[in-house]
Amino acid sequence: MAHNNIVNSLDIQNKKLDHKSLIPTPNGFVFKFIKKDNDFVYTFIKGEFLKKVGLSPACIVGKTLHELSREDKANEKYHFYETAWNGSIINYEENVNGFHYLALLIPVMADSQVIEVTGTAIETTEHQKSALKIQELEKLSFGVAKQWLSHGYSGKH
Protein backbone atom coordinates (compact mmCIF):
# COMPACT_ATOMS: atom_id res chain seq x y z
CA MET A 1 0.00 0.00 0.00
CA ALA A 2 1.22 3.45 -0.81
CA HIS A 3 -0.01 6.73 0.54
CA ASN A 4 0.42 10.45 0.22
CA ASN A 5 -0.42 13.01 2.85
CA ILE A 6 -2.08 15.57 0.59
CA VAL A 7 -3.56 18.20 2.87
CA ASN A 8 -3.54 18.61 6.63
CA SER A 9 -7.11 19.59 7.41
CA LEU A 10 -10.52 19.83 5.90
CA ASP A 11 -13.31 21.47 7.87
CA ILE A 12 -16.77 20.68 6.58
CA GLN A 13 -19.22 22.34 8.94
CA ASN A 14 -22.88 21.29 8.88
CA LYS A 15 -22.74 19.99 5.29
CA LYS A 16 -24.23 16.71 4.17
CA LEU A 17 -22.48 14.94 1.32
CA ASP A 18 -24.58 13.32 -1.39
CA HIS A 19 -22.66 10.03 -1.59
CA LYS A 20 -24.45 8.93 -4.76
CA SER A 21 -22.82 11.79 -6.65
CA LEU A 22 -19.39 10.73 -5.38
CA ILE A 23 -19.45 7.11 -6.55
CA PRO A 24 -17.04 6.69 -9.46
CA THR A 25 -19.28 4.19 -11.25
CA PRO A 26 -19.05 1.58 -12.59
CA ASN A 27 -15.59 0.88 -11.19
CA GLY A 28 -15.59 2.45 -7.76
CA PHE A 29 -17.23 2.83 -4.39
CA VAL A 30 -17.69 5.27 -1.54
CA PHE A 31 -17.64 4.50 2.15
CA LYS A 32 -17.73 6.14 5.56
CA PHE A 33 -16.37 5.11 8.92
CA ILE A 34 -16.16 6.32 12.50
CA LYS A 35 -13.75 5.49 15.30
CA LYS A 36 -15.18 3.44 18.14
CA ASP A 37 -13.33 1.58 20.91
CA ASN A 38 -9.93 2.10 19.24
CA ASP A 39 -11.07 0.57 15.94
CA PHE A 40 -12.84 1.89 12.86
CA VAL A 41 -16.45 0.91 12.12
CA TYR A 42 -17.90 1.15 8.61
CA THR A 43 -21.17 3.12 8.63
CA PHE A 44 -21.85 3.29 4.88
CA ILE A 45 -20.57 1.74 1.67
CA LYS A 46 -21.93 1.68 -1.88
CA GLY A 47 -20.67 1.07 -5.41
CA GLU A 48 -20.51 -1.41 -8.29
CA PHE A 49 -16.94 -2.41 -7.37
CA LEU A 50 -18.33 -4.33 -4.39
CA LYS A 51 -20.23 -6.74 -6.64
CA LYS A 52 -17.11 -7.28 -8.72
CA VAL A 53 -15.16 -8.44 -5.65
CA GLY A 54 -18.03 -10.50 -4.24
CA LEU A 55 -19.04 -8.21 -1.38
CA SER A 56 -22.22 -6.38 -0.40
CA PRO A 57 -22.91 -3.39 1.85
CA ALA A 58 -24.74 -5.70 4.26
CA CYS A 59 -21.58 -7.70 4.96
CA ILE A 60 -19.51 -4.54 5.62
CA VAL A 61 -21.66 -1.89 7.33
CA GLY A 62 -21.44 -2.18 11.12
CA LYS A 63 -18.22 -4.21 10.99
CA THR A 64 -14.82 -3.04 12.16
CA LEU A 65 -11.67 -2.81 10.09
CA HIS A 66 -10.20 -5.73 12.03
CA GLU A 67 -13.31 -7.90 11.55
CA LEU A 68 -13.11 -7.56 7.76
CA SER A 69 -9.37 -7.85 7.08
CA ARG A 70 -6.52 -10.18 7.89
CA GLU A 71 -4.52 -8.93 10.87
CA ASP A 72 -1.56 -7.70 8.81
CA LYS A 73 -3.74 -5.88 6.26
CA ALA A 74 -5.96 -4.41 8.98
CA ASN A 75 -2.92 -3.10 10.87
CA GLU A 76 -1.49 -1.54 7.71
CA LYS A 77 -4.81 0.05 6.74
CA TYR A 78 -5.32 1.19 10.36
CA HIS A 79 -2.40 3.61 9.88
CA PHE A 80 -4.17 5.32 6.96
CA TYR A 81 -7.51 5.43 8.76
CA GLU A 82 -5.88 6.86 11.89
CA THR A 83 -4.12 9.55 9.83
CA ALA A 84 -7.47 10.56 8.32
CA TRP A 85 -9.14 10.44 11.73
CA ASN A 86 -6.48 12.85 12.97
CA GLY A 87 -7.56 15.38 10.33
CA SER A 88 -5.39 14.70 7.27
CA ILE A 89 -6.53 13.84 3.77
CA ILE A 90 -4.66 10.72 2.66
CA ASN A 91 -4.78 8.12 -0.10
CA TYR A 92 -3.76 4.47 -0.19
CA GLU A 93 -3.81 1.51 -2.54
CA GLU A 94 -5.41 -1.83 -1.74
CA ASN A 95 -6.02 -5.23 -3.32
CA VAL A 96 -9.26 -7.13 -2.64
CA ASN A 97 -9.78 -10.57 -4.15
CA GLY A 98 -7.34 -9.80 -6.96
CA PHE A 99 -8.82 -6.39 -7.79
CA HIS A 100 -6.85 -3.22 -7.07
CA TYR A 101 -8.20 0.17 -6.06
CA LEU A 102 -6.97 3.60 -5.00
CA ALA A 103 -8.87 5.24 -2.13
CA LEU A 104 -8.92 8.82 -0.91
CA LEU A 105 -9.88 9.42 2.73
CA ILE A 106 -11.33 12.79 3.70
CA PRO A 107 -12.05 13.65 7.34
CA VAL A 108 -15.40 15.33 8.00
CA MET A 109 -15.14 17.81 10.83
CA ALA A 110 -17.62 19.66 13.03
CA ASP A 111 -16.56 22.07 15.75
CA SER A 112 -12.90 21.36 14.92
CA GLN A 113 -13.28 17.63 15.59
CA VAL A 114 -13.43 14.74 13.16
CA ILE A 115 -16.88 13.17 13.31
CA GLU A 116 -16.44 10.68 10.46
CA VAL A 117 -14.21 9.94 7.49
CA THR A 118 -15.52 9.61 3.94
CA GLY A 119 -13.63 7.49 1.44
CA THR A 120 -13.90 7.49 -2.33
CA ALA A 121 -12.24 4.68 -4.28
CA ILE A 122 -11.66 3.84 -7.92
CA GLU A 123 -10.51 0.55 -9.41
CA THR A 124 -6.95 0.48 -10.73
CA THR A 125 -6.70 -3.22 -11.70
CA GLU A 126 -6.02 -2.60 -15.40
CA HIS A 127 -3.39 0.01 -14.54
CA GLN A 128 -1.70 -2.48 -12.20
CA LYS A 129 -1.75 -5.16 -14.91
CA SER A 130 -0.16 -2.75 -17.40
CA ALA A 131 2.54 -1.80 -14.90
CA LEU A 132 3.32 -5.50 -14.30
CA LYS A 133 3.54 -6.16 -18.05
CA ILE A 134 6.00 -3.29 -18.43
CA GLN A 135 8.11 -4.67 -15.56
CA GLU A 136 8.11 -8.14 -17.14
CA LEU A 137 9.13 -6.67 -20.50
CA GLU A 138 11.96 -4.73 -18.86
CA LYS A 139 13.22 -7.90 -17.12
CA LEU A 140 13.03 -9.85 -20.37
CA SER A 141 14.87 -7.09 -22.28
CA PHE A 142 17.53 -6.91 -19.59
CA GLY A 143 17.98 -10.70 -19.75
CA VAL A 144 18.34 -10.65 -23.55
CA ALA A 145 20.82 -7.77 -23.43
CA LYS A 146 22.84 -9.56 -20.74
CA GLN A 147 22.97 -12.72 -22.90
CA TRP A 148 24.10 -10.78 -25.95
CA LEU A 149 26.84 -9.05 -24.01
CA SER A 150 28.03 -12.33 -22.48
CA HIS A 151 28.41 -13.73 -26.02
CA GLY A 152 30.42 -10.77 -27.21
CA TYR A 153 27.70 -9.05 -29.25
CA SER A 154 28.40 -5.33 -29.26
CA GLY A 155 25.79 -4.16 -31.76
CA LYS A 156 28.53 -3.09 -34.20
CA HIS A 157 28.79 -4.71 -37.61
Secondary structure, DSSP 8 states (H G I E B T S, - for coil): --EEEEES-----S----HHHH--TTSEEEEEEEEETTEEEEEEEE-HHHHHTT--GGGTTT-BHHHHS-HHHHHHHHHHHHHHHTT-EEEEEEEETTEEEEEEEEEEEETTEEEEEEEEEEE-HHHHHHHHHHHHHHHHHHHHHHHHHHTT--S--
